[in-house]
Amino acid sequence: MPPPLKWTSHADLAIIKRPSVSREEYLDHMTFRRNDRPLFTEIFGPIVGLKEEWEAQGASPGELDFSAFDYRCEARGGVPVNTSLLGGCPEALLEANDEYIIKRDRYGRTVKMPLGKATIALPLDYPVRTMDDWRRIESWYDFSEARFADNWERTARQHLEAGKVLTVSIPGGFDQPRQLMGEEQLCLAYYEQPELIHAILRKIGDMAFAVLDRVSSRVRVDMLTVHEDMAGKSGPLAGPAQIREFILPYYRRIWDMLQDRGARLFDQDSDGDMNAVIPTFMEAGVNCMHPMEPAANMDSVQVRQRYGTRLAFYGGLDKHVLRRDQDAIAAELEYKIPPMVHSGGCVLALDHRIPNGTPLANYRFYHRKVWEIMEREADLLHT
């Protein structure tokens, strides 16, 4: 039996970066207004188990927390307000053993967490199947003063004074109904219970609009973020028609307000192959996406050729190549980095967490090679 893992939670896997890019440079770079030098980061860090592998391969403490690696990226500061579920159900531990933990979460779902294999629990059931179910819990999304931290405005201004990109978020137009209903039931409801999905997004949208209306009337927000994770290798779980009917009005209402008050980036987080729905999400206001997974047919070079300066992104470098040889790593970087350096509007990064089986020596080589190619291309750009 292998020894127990030492680093198993999101907090354990957190990495240390030293942001050096100013708020103004980042916003200008990602909106194609200037392209001084390329940007490079690590979005998520290692997956569960990799730090133990690297420790056995002789990693230093700085390599394990990533402080030994140089990146060129922005600092972000979130406004401490809540636009998602507030309250919910009391959480409870239902079962625990050496293999997994079963809990009841804030949504009232029974969720199972495999120990040492994941950091996100798998729901086994969901609270909403009908309009009556939704009516019983819709108060979780009421607007209230409790959605604002006592020091929210002071904190936001401190972020701006420190040169951080000021961010706010909204629940995903796909993801939040999915949390309440599950993927299968949600996808059926688009056809069988459209009034239910409209009711959910209308309620959430009204609340989020009210919260962010107050925020943006007092401080200038830079970036709106939304988490969807709505696609796999075979494509998205909602198509252009569903996005246009259900999600676009929800996005557009909030983004139009924030953009009118100076916000510049609307960033969507979704794994998987999103190619079929990129144009529709751009209609909805999205102008930045991540993490651009190559294994799911998200080729950042082709996406840039297709959409030009209308869509920024970060990620795009194939994490799986790091488990191959150095020639394969170099080939991936030579294909992806030069066009991104020359066009701007991109933060170069691996497309998700660094997978198990990635040799420490390969990551060291990857990091050195990224900098070598970026600096070479930046010199060519400014010659």
N, C-alpha and C positions, 0 to 999 in steps of 0.2 A: 504494500500500500504506500503511495507517495506521501510525503510529509504534508501536514496541513498548510494551507496558504496563509501568508502573513498579511497580504494586502487584498481585501475582498470588497470593500465598499467604494462608492464614488469618491468619498473623501480620501480614502487611501490611495486612489489612483490619480488624484489631482496633481497637476504639474506646475512647476514654477517657471514663469516667463518674465522677462524684464522689458516691458513695452517701451519703445523709443520713438514711435511715430506720433506726431502731434495730431490732435483732433482735426485741425484744419487740413493737414496733409492727407490724412486718411479719407476724409469726406471728399476732398477734391480728387484723390486718386480713384476712389470707387465710383465717382460720377464722371470720370473721364475728362476732368477739367485740367489736371496736371499729372505728369508722370515723371517725377524726379528720380526716384530709385524704386526697385521692385520690393514688394512686401512678401514676407515668408513667416509662417507660424506652424504650430502644431495645434490642431483644433481640439482634439479629445484626449490624446495621450494613450497609454497602454491599455490593453484589454486584461481582464482578470487572468492572472497566472504568468504574465510576461515578466513582471518585475522579479519574480522568483527565478525565472530562467536567466535573466540578465545578472542577477546577483551571483548565481552559480558560475557564470562566465567571467566574473571578475569586475562587474560594474562598480564604479565609485558611487558614493552617496549622491554626488551631484548628477551623475547619469541616471540614477534611479528616480530622482525627483525632477530631472530634466533641466535643472539650473546650470548644468555644465554645457548646455547647447545654446548657441546664439540664434535668436530669431529677430526679425524686424517687423514689428506689429504695433497696433494701437492698444491703448487702454480703454476699457469701457466702464461706464458707471450706470447702473440701473436705478430708475426712480422707484423708491420703495412704496409702491401701491399694488393692489391686488385686483386683477381683472378676470380672475378665474373663480373656481369654486371657493366659497367662504363658509366655513362651518362643516356641514356634511355630517357623516355618521361617526360615532366614537370608534376609534381603532381598537382592535382586540387581537391577541394572540390565540389562535385556535389549536394549533398543533406544532410541535417542534421535535426533530430528531437529528441524527447526524447527516442526513441527506438533504433535508428541506425544512422550510418553515411555512406554515399556512396561517394567514392572518385575515382579518376583516379590515378593509381599508376605508378611507373617508368617503368613498363613493358607495359604501355598503356592499362592495364586492368581496367575495372570497378569492384571495390571491395566494399563489404558491411561488415561493422563492427557492430555487435549487441552490444549495450552499456551495460557494467556490466556483460556480459556473456562470453566474449572471449577476447583474446589479439592478435589474428591473424585474419585478414580480409578474407572473403570468396570471391574469384574471381567469377564474373558473366560472363566473356568472356575472350578470349585469343588472342594474336597477331599473332600466327603462325598456319596455317593449310596446307600450301603448301610450296614448295621450293622457290617460288617467295616471299612469306611472309618472309621467313627466310632471303633471300638475302637483303631485305629492312632493316633489323635490325641487321645483323651479325656484323656490325661495332661496336656495343655495346661491343663486345668481342675482339676488336683489342688490340694488345700489344701496350703500350705506356708508356712513362716516368711518366705519371700521375698516373700510378698504384703503384708508390712507394712514400710513405710519405718522406718528406725531411729528416727526422731524422731516417729513418727505421733501418739502420745498427747500429747506436748508441743505439737506443732503444732495439734492439735485444741483443746487448752485455750487456746492463744494466740488462736485464732480466736474462741472464746467470750468471752475476756476483752476482745477488741477489739470485741465487739458484733456479730460476723458470724453469719449463719445457718449452722449447721453441717450440711453435706450429705454424704451417701454415695450411691452408685449401685449398680445391678445391671444386668447385661446384659439387653437386651430379650428378652422371651419369644417374640416373633416375630422381632425383628431378629437375635439371635445365631444361631439356626438358619438364617436367611436368609443371613447372612455365610458360613456353612459350606456351604450347599446351593444357594443361589440361590432366587429367588422362585418360579419355576415348579416346581422339584423339591420345595420345601417344601410348596407348596399341594397337590401330588399326594400327598405323603407323609402328610398328614393323613388321607387315605382309604386309601392303599395300604400305608403303613408306619408306622402310629400308634405301634408299639412303639419305633421309632427316635426319634421326636420326644419321647416320654416319657423315653427313656434320656438324650437330650441335656439336657433340662431338669431331670431328676432330678440328673444329675451337676453341672451348673452351679449348681442350687439348693442342693445340699448344701454345695458350696464357699462360695458367697456367704453362706449362713446361718452357716457356721462363722466366716467372717471378720467379719461384722457382729455376731454374737453376742459376740465378744471386744470389738469396738469399743464396742458399746452397753452392755456391762457396766462400762465404765470411764469413758465420757463420754456425756453426753446428746445424742443426735442429734436435729436438728430436722426434717430433710427427707430423704426417700428420693426419688431421681430415676431415671427409666428412659427410654431412648431407643428408640422403635419405628419411626417413619416408615413406617407400614404401610398408608397409604391414598392414593388419588388423588382426582380429581374425581368418579369414578364410585362411590366408596365404599372400604371397607377390604378388604384381601386375605385376611382371616380373619373369619368371622362369629361371632355369639354362641355357637354350638355348639362351634366350635373353641376359642374363648377359654375357655369354661367347662371344657372337658375338659383342655386342655393348659396354658394360661397362668394361669388363675385359681389353681390350687393352688400354682404356683410363686410368684406374687406374694403370695398370702395368707399363706403360711407365714412369709415374711420380714417382711412388713408387720405382721402380728400381733405378732411379737416386738418390733419397733422401737416400735410404738404402745404396747405395754404398758410400755415403758421411757421413754415421754415424747415420742416423735416425733409431729409434728402434721400434716405435709404429705407426701403421696405424689403427686409431680408426674410426669406422663407427657408426653413430647414426641412428637407425631406430626403431620405435615402431613396435608392431604387431608380428605375428608369422613368424619368418625368418628361421625356421628350414630347410625348403626345399632348401634354397639357401646358407646356411652357407658354405658348402664345396666349392661352386663355388666362393664365395667371398674370401675365404681363398686362392684359386688358384690365385685370382687377387691381393693378397698381404695383405688383411685385417688380422690383428692378435689381434684385440681388438674390442669389440662391446658393445653398451649400448642402451637402459636401461634394456633389458631383462625382458619383461613384463610377469609375471605369468598368468595373465588373458587371454593372447594370446598364452598359451601353451609353453612359454619360461621358462622352469624349469632349473635354473642355475646348480643344482646338476647333472641333467641328461646331460646337455651340457658339463659340466666338465668331466663327466665319458666318454662321447663320444669323445671329442677332446683333453683331457688332457692338456699338456703344450703348445699346438699349438695355443690356443685361450684364451686370457685374456678378462675380461669384468668388467663393474661396473654397479651397480643397482641390480636387481634380487629379492629384498624383496617386497612382495606384499603390495602395498599401500592400497588396499581395505580391508585388514585384520584389519587395524587400526580403521575401523568403527564397528568392532565386539567387543567381550569381551577380557579381558586380557588373558584368557586361549588360545584363538585362536591366539592372537599375539605371545604369548610365544611358541606355537607349531610351528608356521611359522619360528620363529627365531632359535629354536632348530633344525629344519630340515635343514635350509639353512646355518647357520653360521659355525658350526664345520667343515664340509668338505672344506669350503672356507678358513678358517683359516689354516688348515693343508696343503692345496695344494698351497696357495698363488695365485698370478696372478689375484687378484680380489679386487676391492674396494666395500665394502658392502654399499648398499644404497637402498632407496625406488626406485621403477622402474619408477616413473614419479612424477608429481606434487601431493602434498598431497590433497586428494579430500575433497570437502565440506562434512560436516557431520562427520568429524573426531573430536571426543572430545579432547580438550586440555589435559585432564587427560590421555587419551590413548596415545597421542604422548609423554607425559612425561614418561609414563611407558615404551613405546617402546624404547625410548632413553636410559633409565637406563638399560633395559634388554639387549639391544645390547652390551653395555659395559660389563655387567656382564658375558655374554656368551663369548665374545671375549677374555676377560682377563683370564677366566677360561681355554679356549682352548689354548690360547697362552702359559700359564704356563705348560699345558700338553705337548705342542709341544716342549718346550725347557727343559723339565725335563730329 
